[in-house]
Amino acid sequence: MRKDIWLFIFFFGLVFFSWPIISIFRNNFTVYPFVVWIILIAIILLTTFLGEKEDRGG
């Protein structure tokens, strides 16, 4: 598996949980962290499954 995608996921989480981005969504703060967290989990899930498929030669 390429490390580039894992760095992208890390920086995606870092940017979207940083204070300037969170302050934009100040009114919907109770929903925002959960939405970002679900998106991060979905990206990690897809990356893992696609990486396993490539490792098997598929």
mmJSON file of the N, C-alpha and C atoms, coordinates in Angstrom:
{"data_MODEL":{"atom_site":{
"group_PDB":["ATOM","ATOM","ATOM","ATOM","ATOM","ATOM","ATOM","ATOM","ATOM","ATOM","ATOM","ATOM","ATOM","ATOM","ATOM","ATOM","ATOM","ATOM","ATOM","ATOM","ATOM","ATOM","ATOM","ATOM","ATOM","ATOM","ATOM","ATOM","ATOM","ATOM","ATOM","ATOM","ATOM","ATOM","ATOM","ATOM","ATOM","ATOM","ATOM","ATOM","ATOM","ATOM","ATOM","ATOM","ATOM","ATOM","ATOM","ATOM","ATOM","ATOM","ATOM","ATOM","ATOM","ATOM","ATOM","ATOM","ATOM","ATOM","ATOM","ATOM","ATOM","ATOM","ATOM","ATOM","ATOM","ATOM","ATOM","ATOM","ATOM","ATOM","ATOM","ATOM","ATOM","ATOM","ATOM","ATOM","ATOM","ATOM","ATOM","ATOM","ATOM","ATOM","ATOM","ATOM","ATOM","ATOM","ATOM","ATOM","ATOM","ATOM","ATOM","ATOM","ATOM","ATOM","ATOM","ATOM","ATOM","ATOM","ATOM","ATOM","ATOM","ATOM","ATOM","ATOM","ATOM","ATOM","ATOM","ATOM","ATOM","ATOM","ATOM","ATOM","ATOM","ATOM","ATOM","ATOM","ATOM","ATOM","ATOM","ATOM","ATOM","ATOM","ATOM","ATOM","ATOM","ATOM","ATOM","ATOM","ATOM","ATOM","ATOM","ATOM","ATOM","ATOM","ATOM","ATOM","ATOM","ATOM","ATOM","ATOM","ATOM","ATOM","ATOM","ATOM","ATOM","ATOM","ATOM","ATOM","ATOM","ATOM","ATOM","ATOM","ATOM","ATOM","ATOM","ATOM","ATOM","ATOM","ATOM","ATOM","ATOM","ATOM","ATOM","ATOM","ATOM","ATOM","ATOM","ATOM","ATOM","ATOM","ATOM","ATOM","ATOM","ATOM"],
"id":[1,2,3,4,5,6,7,8,9,10,11,12,13,14,15,16,17,18,19,20,21,22,23,24,25,26,27,28,29,30,31,32,33,34,35,36,37,38,39,40,41,42,43,44,45,46,47,48,49,50,51,52,53,54,55,56,57,58,59,60,61,62,63,64,65,66,67,68,69,70,71,72,73,74,75,76,77,78,79,80,81,82,83,84,85,86,87,88,89,90,91,92,93,94,95,96,97,98,99,100,101,102,103,104,105,106,107,108,109,110,111,112,113,114,115,116,117,118,119,120,121,122,123,124,125,126,127,128,129,130,131,132,133,134,135,136,137,138,139,140,141,142,143,144,145,146,147,148,149,150,151,152,153,154,155,156,157,158,159,160,161,162,163,164,165,166,167,168,169,170,171,172,173,174],
"type_symbol":["N","C","C","N","C","C","N","C","C","N","C","C","N","C","C","N","C","C","N","C","C","N","C","C","N","C","C","N","C","C","N","C","C","N","C","C","N","C","C","N","C","C","N","C","C","N","C","C","N","C","C","N","C","C","N","C","C","N","C","C","N","C","C","N","C","C","N","C","C","N","C","C","N","C","C","N","C","C","N","C","C","N","C","C","N","C","C","N","C","C","N","C","C","N","C","C","N","C","C","N","C","C","N","C","C","N","C","C","N","C","C","N","C","C","N","C","C","N","C","C","N","C","C","N","C","C","N","C","C","N","C","C","N","C","C","N","C","C","N","C","C","N","C","C","N","C","C","N","C","C","N","C","C","N","C","C","N","C","C","N","C","C","N","C","C","N","C","C","N","C","C","N","C","C"],
"label_atom_id":["N","CA","C","N","CA","C","N","CA","C","N","CA","C","N","CA","C","N","CA","C","N","CA","C","N","CA","C","N","CA","C","N","CA","C","N","CA","C","N","CA","C","N","CA","C","N","CA","C","N","CA","C","N","CA","C","N","CA","C","N","CA","C","N","CA","C","N","CA","C","N","CA","C","N","CA","C","N","CA","C","N","CA","C","N","CA","C","N","CA","C","N","CA","C","N","CA","C","N","CA","C","N","CA","C","N","CA","C","N","CA","C","N","CA","C","N","CA","C","N","CA","C","N","CA","C","N","CA","C","N","CA","C","N","CA","C","N","CA","C","N","CA","C","N","CA","C","N","CA","C","N","CA","C","N","CA","C","N","CA","C","N","CA","C","N","CA","C","N","CA","C","N","CA","C","N","CA","C","N","CA","C","N","CA","C","N","CA","C","N","CA","C","N","CA","C","N","CA","C","N","CA","C"],
"label_alt_id":[null,null,null,null,null,null,null,null,null,null,null,null,null,null,null,null,null,null,null,null,null,null,null,null,null,null,null,null,null,null,null,null,null,null,null,null,null,null,null,null,null,null,null,null,null,null,null,null,null,null,null,null,null,null,null,null,null,null,null,null,null,null,null,null,null,null,null,null,null,null,null,null,null,null,null,null,null,null,null,null,null,null,null,null,null,null,null,null,null,null,null,null,null,null,null,null,null,null,null,null,null,null,null,null,null,null,null,null,null,null,null,null,null,null,null,null,null,null,null,null,null,null,null,null,null,null,null,null,null,null,null,null,null,null,null,null,null,null,null,null,null,null,null,null,null,null,null,null,null,null,null,null,null,null,null,null,null,null,null,null,null,null,null,null,null,null,null,null,null,null,null,null,null,null],
"label_comp_id":["MET","MET","MET","ARG","ARG","ARG","LYS","LYS","LYS","ASP","ASP","ASP","ILE","ILE","ILE","TRP","TRP","TRP","LEU","LEU","LEU","PHE","PHE","PHE","ILE","ILE","ILE","PHE","PHE","PHE","PHE","PHE","PHE","PHE","PHE","PHE","GLY","GLY","GLY","LEU","LEU","LEU","VAL","VAL","VAL","PHE","PHE","PHE","PHE","PHE","PHE","SER","SER","SER","TRP","TRP","TRP","PRO","PRO","PRO","ILE","ILE","ILE","ILE","ILE","ILE","SER","SER","SER","ILE","ILE","ILE","PHE","PHE","PHE","ARG","ARG","ARG","ASN","ASN","ASN","ASN","ASN","ASN","PHE","PHE","PHE","THR","THR","THR","VAL","VAL","VAL","TYR","TYR","TYR","PRO","PRO","PRO","PHE","PHE","PHE","VAL","VAL","VAL","VAL","VAL","VAL","TRP","TRP","TRP","ILE","ILE","ILE","ILE","ILE","ILE","LEU","LEU","LEU","ILE","ILE","ILE","ALA","ALA","ALA","ILE","ILE","ILE","ILE","ILE","ILE","LEU","LEU","LEU","LEU","LEU","LEU","THR","THR","THR","THR","THR","THR","PHE","PHE","PHE","LEU","LEU","LEU","GLY","GLY","GLY","GLU","GLU","GLU","LYS","LYS","LYS","GLU","GLU","GLU","ASP","ASP","ASP","ARG","ARG","ARG","GLY","GLY","GLY","GLY","GLY","GLY"],
"label_asym_id":["A","A","A","A","A","A","A","A","A","A","A","A","A","A","A","A","A","A","A","A","A","A","A","A","A","A","A","A","A","A","A","A","A","A","A","A","A","A","A","A","A","A","A","A","A","A","A","A","A","A","A","A","A","A","A","A","A","A","A","A","A","A","A","A","A","A","A","A","A","A","A","A","A","A","A","A","A","A","A","A","A","A","A","A","A","A","A","A","A","A","A","A","A","A","A","A","A","A","A","A","A","A","A","A","A","A","A","A","A","A","A","A","A","A","A","A","A","A","A","A","A","A","A","A","A","A","A","A","A","A","A","A","A","A","A","A","A","A","A","A","A","A","A","A","A","A","A","A","A","A","A","A","A","A","A","A","A","A","A","A","A","A","A","A","A","A","A","A","A","A","A","A","A","A"],
"label_entity_id":["1","1","1","1","1","1","1","1","1","1","1","1","1","1","1","1","1","1","1","1","1","1","1","1","1","1","1","1","1","1","1","1","1","1","1","1","1","1","1","1","1","1","1","1","1","1","1","1","1","1","1","1","1","1","1","1","1","1","1","1","1","1","1","1","1","1","1","1","1","1","1","1","1","1","1","1","1","1","1","1","1","1","1","1","1","1","1","1","1","1","1","1","1","1","1","1","1","1","1","1","1","1","1","1","1","1","1","1","1","1","1","1","1","1","1","1","1","1","1","1","1","1","1","1","1","1","1","1","1","1","1","1","1","1","1","1","1","1","1","1","1","1","1","1","1","1","1","1","1","1","1","1","1","1","1","1","1","1","1","1","1","1","1","1","1","1","1","1","1","1","1","1","1","1"],
"label_seq_id":[1,1,1,2,2,2,3,3,3,4,4,4,5,5,5,6,6,6,7,7,7,8,8,8,9,9,9,10,10,10,11,11,11,12,12,12,13,13,13,14,14,14,15,15,15,16,16,16,17,17,17,18,18,18,19,19,19,20,20,20,21,21,21,22,22,22,23,23,23,24,24,24,25,25,25,26,26,26,27,27,27,28,28,28,29,29,29,30,30,30,31,31,31,32,32,32,33,33,33,34,34,34,35,35,35,36,36,36,37,37,37,38,38,38,39,39,39,40,40,40,41,41,41,42,42,42,43,43,43,44,44,44,45,45,45,46,46,46,47,47,47,48,48,48,49,49,49,50,50,50,51,51,51,52,52,52,53,53,53,54,54,54,55,55,55,56,56,56,57,57,57,58,58,58],
"pdbx_PDB_ins_code":[null,null,null,null,null,null,null,null,null,null,null,null,null,null,null,null,null,null,null,null,null,null,null,null,null,null,null,null,null,null,null,null,null,null,null,null,null,null,null,null,null,null,null,null,null,null,null,null,null,null,null,null,null,null,null,null,null,null,null,null,null,null,null,null,null,null,null,null,null,null,null,null,null,null,null,null,null,null,null,null,null,null,null,null,null,null,null,null,null,null,null,null,null,null,null,null,null,null,null,null,null,null,null,null,null,null,null,null,null,null,null,null,null,null,null,null,null,null,null,null,null,null,null,null,null,null,null,null,null,null,null,null,null,null,null,null,null,null,null,null,null,null,null,null,null,null,null,null,null,null,null,null,null,null,null,null,null,null,null,null,null,null,null,null,null,null,null,null,null,null,null,null,null,null],
"Cartn_x":[0.843,0.0,0.887,0.517,1.311,1.088,2.162,2.08,1.457,1.388,0.833,-0.61,-1.393,-2.811,-2.977,-2.108,-2.196,-1.803,-0.838,-0.483,-1.633,-2.299,-3.457,-4.553,-4.836,-5.88,-5.508,-4.237,-3.785,-3.962,-3.509,-3.621,-5.07,-5.897,-7.329,-7.922,-7.628,-8.118,-7.535,-6.259,-5.601,-6.206,-6.441,-6.997,-8.441,-9.248,-10.667,-10.991,-10.016,-10.206,-9.405,-8.816,-8.08,-9.063,-8.608,-9.499,-10.071,-9.312,-9.926,-11.091,-10.983,-12.066,-13.253,-12.969,-14.054,-14.82,-14.108,-14.788,-15.737,-15.513,-16.439,-17.804,-17.789,-19.025,-19.445,-19.25,-19.544,-21.012,-21.921,-23.355,-23.761,-23.147,-23.474,-22.369,-21.791,-20.636,-20.963,-22.182,-22.504,-22.545,-22.831,-22.916,-21.574,-20.833,-19.616,-18.592,-18.201,-17.188,-17.634,-18.906,-19.394,-19.37,-19.716,-19.697,-18.268,-17.344,-15.942,-15.394,-15.745,-15.276,-15.799,-17.054,-17.631,-16.947,-16.671,-15.976,-14.575,-13.858,-12.523,-12.574,-13.524,-13.658,-13.973,-14.85,-15.19,-13.979,-13.185,-11.987,-10.987,-10.801,-9.882,-10.386,-11.682,-12.268,-12.056,-12.367,-12.179,-10.712,-9.84,-8.412,-7.914,-8.362,-7.935,-8.433,-9.701,-10.236,-9.609,-9.406,-8.78,-7.313,-6.648,-5.257,-5.118,-6.04,-6.01,-6.277,-7.166,-7.48,-6.258,-5.524,-4.317,-3.231,-3.122,-2.101,-2.341,-3.6,-3.927,-3.806,-3.547,-3.4,-4.693,-5.706,-7.007,-7.275],
"Cartn_y":[-1.176,0.0,1.237,2.194,3.413,4.273,4.883,5.724,7.08,7.444,8.752,8.906,7.87,7.962,8.084,7.422,7.513,8.909,9.521,10.904,11.853,11.607,12.419,12.298,11.091,10.886,11.592,11.489,12.148,13.661,14.252,15.702,16.152,15.314,15.603,15.744,14.78,14.843,16.01,16.262,17.366,18.709,18.899,20.167,20.335,19.292,19.444,19.403,19.048,19.169,20.324,21.179,22.343,23.468,24.387,25.414,26.337,26.794,27.702,27.07,25.807,25.145,24.895,24.501,24.252,25.544,26.667,27.931,28.361,27.894,28.193,27.566,26.365,25.626,25.773,26.924,27.169,26.911,27.24,27.068,25.601,24.786,23.356,22.516,23.002,22.326,20.935,20.692,19.367,18.319,18.71,17.762,17.629,18.713,18.759,17.681,17.51,16.489,15.079,14.783,13.452,13.211,14.223,14.088,13.892,14.699,14.561,13.207,12.771,11.482,10.334,10.382,9.349,9.359,10.547,10.632,10.039,10.341,9.773,8.251,7.731,6.28,5.648,6.274,5.743,5.754,6.821,6.884,5.811,5.618,4.582,3.2,2.97,1.684,1.398,2.37,2.188,1.982,2.738,2.604,1.221,0.725,-0.593,-1.686,-1.638,-2.664,-2.61,-1.424,-1.313,-1.726,-1.44,-1.851,-3.36,-4.017,-5.476,-6.09,-5.484,-5.989,-5.872,-4.755,-4.581,-5.55,-5.806,-6.725,-8.149,-8.518,-9.862,-9.962,-8.845,-8.869,-8.652,-8.093,-7.919,-6.607],
"Cartn_z":[0.0,0.0,0.0,-0.785,-0.859,0.376,0.819,2.006,1.709,0.43,0.066,0.533,0.369,0.735,2.249,3.013,4.465,4.945,4.27,4.599,4.267,3.136,2.767,3.826,4.27,5.282,6.583,6.974,8.195,8.101,6.994,6.844,6.656,6.043,5.941,7.342,8.198,9.574,10.343,10.132,10.823,10.427,9.15,8.671,9.12,8.979,9.28,10.769,11.608,13.048,13.629,12.779,13.269,13.609,14.432,14.938,13.862,12.861,11.875,11.115,10.773,10.041,10.972,12.197,13.152,13.445,13.497,13.803,12.684,11.465,10.373,10.655,11.218,11.488,12.948,13.514,14.919,15.26,14.346,14.624,14.639,13.806,13.735,14.36,15.441,16.016,16.54,16.95,17.481,16.382,15.161,14.047,13.329,13.221,12.42,12.779,14.058,14.359,13.98,14.158,13.818,12.313,11.545,10.084,9.589,10.092,9.682,10.12,11.315,11.818,10.943,10.548,9.678,8.316,7.787,6.496,6.603,7.683,7.873,7.976,8.715,8.844,7.496,6.714,5.39,4.465,4.498,3.659,4.07,5.369,5.846,5.457,5.571,5.195,3.713,2.868,1.426,1.075,1.7,1.434,1.821,2.948,3.405,2.471,2.092,1.204,-0.177,-0.719,-2.031,-1.977,-0.871,-0.704,-0.623,0.075,0.151,-1.213,-1.979,-3.313,-4.222,-4.147,-4.95,-4.518,-3.21,-2.713,-3.189,-3.394,-3.881,-5.39,-6.038,-7.486,-8.23,-7.588,-8.214,-8.785],
"occupancy":[1.0,1.0,1.0,1.0,1.0,1.0,1.0,1.0,1.0,1.0,1.0,1.0,1.0,1.0,1.0,1.0,1.0,1.0,1.0,1.0,1.0,1.0,1.0,1.0,1.0,1.0,1.0,1.0,1.0,1.0,1.0,1.0,1.0,1.0,1.0,1.0,1.0,1.0,1.0,1.0,1.0,1.0,1.0,1.0,1.0,1.0,1.0,1.0,1.0,1.0,1.0,1.0,1.0,1.0,1.0,1.0,1.0,1.0,1.0,1.0,1.0,1.0,1.0,1.0,1.0,1.0,1.0,1.0,1.0,1.0,1.0,1.0,1.0,1.0,1.0,1.0,1.0,1.0,1.0,1.0,1.0,1.0,1.0,1.0,1.0,1.0,1.0,1.0,1.0,1.0,1.0,1.0,1.0,1.0,1.0,1.0,1.0,1.0,1.0,1.0,1.0,1.0,1.0,1.0,1.0,1.0,1.0,1.0,1.0,1.0,1.0,1.0,1.0,1.0,1.0,1.0,1.0,1.0,1.0,1.0,1.0,1.0,1.0,1.0,1.0,1.0,1.0,1.0,1.0,1.0,1.0,1.0,1.0,1.0,1.0,1.0,1.0,1.0,1.0,1.0,1.0,1.0,1.0,1.0,1.0,1.0,1.0,1.0,1.0,1.0,1.0,1.0,1.0,1.0,1.0,1.0,1.0,1.0,1.0,1.0,1.0,1.0,1.0,1.0,1.0,1.0,1.0,1.0,1.0,1.0,1.0,1.0,1.0,1.0],
"B_iso_or_equiv":[0.0,0.0,0.0,0.0,0.0,0.0,0.0,0.0,0.0,0.0,0.0,0.0,0.0,0.0,0.0,0.0,0.0,0.0,0.0,0.0,0.0,0.0,0.0,0.0,0.0,0.0,0.0,0.0,0.0,0.0,0.0,0.0,0.0,0.0,0.0,0.0,0.0,0.0,0.0,0.0,0.0,0.0,0.0,0.0,0.0,0.0,0.0,0.0,0.0,0.0,0.0,0.0,0.0,0.0,0.0,0.0,0.0,0.0,0.0,0.0,0.0,0.0,0.0,0.0,0.0,0.0,0.0,0.0,0.0,0.0,0.0,0.0,0.0,0.0,0.0,0.0,0.0,0.0,0.0,0.0,0.0,0.0,0.0,0.0,0.0,0.0,0.0,0.0,0.0,0.0,0.0,0.0,0.0,0.0,0.0,0.0,0.0,0.0,0.0,0.0,0.0,0.0,0.0,0.0,0.0,0.0,0.0,0.0,0.0,0.0,0.0,0.0,0.0,0.0,0.0,0.0,0.0,0.0,0.0,0.0,0.0,0.0,0.0,0.0,0.0,0.0,0.0,0.0,0.0,0.0,0.0,0.0,0.0,0.0,0.0,0.0,0.0,0.0,0.0,0.0,0.0,0.0,0.0,0.0,0.0,0.0,0.0,0.0,0.0,0.0,0.0,0.0,0.0,0.0,0.0,0.0,0.0,0.0,0.0,0.0,0.0,0.0,0.0,0.0,0.0,0.0,0.0,0.0,0.0,0.0,0.0,0.0,0.0,0.0],
"pdbx_formal_charge":[null,null,null,null,null,null,null,null,null,null,null,null,null,null,null,null,null,null,null,null,null,null,null,null,null,null,null,null,null,null,null,null,null,null,null,null,null,null,null,null,null,null,null,null,null,null,null,null,null,null,null,null,null,null,null,null,null,null,null,null,null,null,null,null,null,null,null,null,null,null,null,null,null,null,null,null,null,null,null,null,null,null,null,null,null,null,null,null,null,null,null,null,null,null,null,null,null,null,null,null,null,null,null,null,null,null,null,null,null,null,null,null,null,null,null,null,null,null,null,null,null,null,null,null,null,null,null,null,null,null,null,null,null,null,null,null,null,null,null,null,null,null,null,null,null,null,null,null,null,null,null,null,null,null,null,null,null,null,null,null,null,null,null,null,null,null,null,null,null,null,null,null,null,null],
"auth_seq_id":[1,1,1,2,2,2,3,3,3,4,4,4,5,5,5,6,6,6,7,7,7,8,8,8,9,9,9,10,10,10,11,11,11,12,12,12,13,13,13,14,14,14,15,15,15,16,16,16,17,17,17,18,18,18,19,19,19,20,20,20,21,21,21,22,22,22,23,23,23,24,24,24,25,25,25,26,26,26,27,27,27,28,28,28,29,29,29,30,30,30,31,31,31,32,32,32,33,33,33,34,34,34,35,35,35,36,36,36,37,37,37,38,38,38,39,39,39,40,40,40,41,41,41,42,42,42,43,43,43,44,44,44,45,45,45,46,46,46,47,47,47,48,48,48,49,49,49,50,50,50,51,51,51,52,52,52,53,53,53,54,54,54,55,55,55,56,56,56,57,57,57,58,58,58],
"auth_comp_id":["MET","MET","MET","ARG","ARG","ARG","LYS","LYS","LYS","ASP","ASP","ASP","ILE","ILE","ILE","TRP","TRP","TRP","LEU","LEU","LEU","PHE","PHE","PHE","ILE","ILE","ILE","PHE","PHE","PHE","PHE","PHE","PHE","PHE","PHE","PHE","GLY","GLY","GLY","LEU","LEU","LEU","VAL","VAL","VAL","PHE","PHE","PHE","PHE","PHE","PHE","SER","SER","SER","TRP","TRP","TRP","PRO","PRO","PRO","ILE","ILE","ILE","ILE","ILE","ILE","SER","SER","SER","ILE","ILE","ILE","PHE","PHE","PHE","ARG","ARG","ARG","ASN","ASN","ASN","ASN","ASN","ASN","PHE","PHE","PHE","THR","THR","THR","VAL","VAL","VAL","TYR","TYR","TYR","PRO","PRO","PRO","PHE","PHE","PHE","VAL","VAL","VAL","VAL","VAL","VAL","TRP","TRP","TRP","ILE","ILE","ILE","ILE","ILE","ILE","LEU","LEU","LEU","ILE","ILE","ILE","ALA","ALA","ALA","ILE","ILE","ILE","ILE","ILE","ILE","LEU","LEU","LEU","LEU","LEU","LEU","THR","THR","THR","THR","THR","THR","PHE","PHE","PHE","LEU","LEU","LEU","GLY","GLY","GLY","GLU","GLU","GLU","LYS","LYS","LYS","GLU","GLU","GLU","ASP","ASP","ASP","ARG","ARG","ARG","GLY","GLY","GLY","GLY","GLY","GLY"],
"auth_asym_id":["A","A","A","A","A","A","A","A","A","A","A","A","A","A","A","A","A","A","A","A","A","A","A","A","A","A","A","A","A","A","A","A","A","A","A","A","A","A","A","A","A","A","A","A","A","A","A","A","A","A","A","A","A","A","A","A","A","A","A","A","A","A","A","A","A","A","A","A","A","A","A","A","A","A","A","A","A","A","A","A","A","A","A","A","A","A","A","A","A","A","A","A","A","A","A","A","A","A","A","A","A","A","A","A","A","A","A","A","A","A","A","A","A","A","A","A","A","A","A","A","A","A","A","A","A","A","A","A","A","A","A","A","A","A","A","A","A","A","A","A","A","A","A","A","A","A","A","A","A","A","A","A","A","A","A","A","A","A","A","A","A","A","A","A","A","A","A","A","A","A","A","A","A","A"],
"auth_atom_id":["N","CA","C","N","CA","C","N","CA","C","N","CA","C","N","CA","C","N","CA","C","N","CA","C","N","CA","C","N","CA","C","N","CA","C","N","CA","C","N","CA","C","N","CA","C","N","CA","C","N","CA","C","N","CA","C","N","CA","C","N","CA","C","N","CA","C","N","CA","C","N","CA","C","N","CA","C","N","CA","C","N","CA","C","N","CA","C","N","CA","C","N","CA","C","N","CA","C","N","CA","C","N","CA","C","N","CA","C","N","CA","C","N","CA","C","N","CA","C","N","CA","C","N","CA","C","N","CA","C","N","CA","C","N","CA","C","N","CA","C","N","CA","C","N","CA","C","N","CA","C","N","CA","C","N","CA","C","N","CA","C","N","CA","C","N","CA","C","N","CA","C","N","CA","C","N","CA","C","N","CA","C","N","CA","C","N","CA","C","N","CA","C","N","CA","C","N","CA","C","N","CA","C"],
"pdbx_PDB_model_num":[1,1,1,1,1,1,1,1,1,1,1,1,1,1,1,1,1,1,1,1,1,1,1,1,1,1,1,1,1,1,1,1,1,1,1,1,1,1,1,1,1,1,1,1,1,1,1,1,1,1,1,1,1,1,1,1,1,1,1,1,1,1,1,1,1,1,1,1,1,1,1,1,1,1,1,1,1,1,1,1,1,1,1,1,1,1,1,1,1,1,1,1,1,1,1,1,1,1,1,1,1,1,1,1,1,1,1,1,1,1,1,1,1,1,1,1,1,1,1,1,1,1,1,1,1,1,1,1,1,1,1,1,1,1,1,1,1,1,1,1,1,1,1,1,1,1,1,1,1,1,1,1,1,1,1,1,1,1,1,1,1,1,1,1,1,1,1,1,1,1,1,1,1,1]
}}}
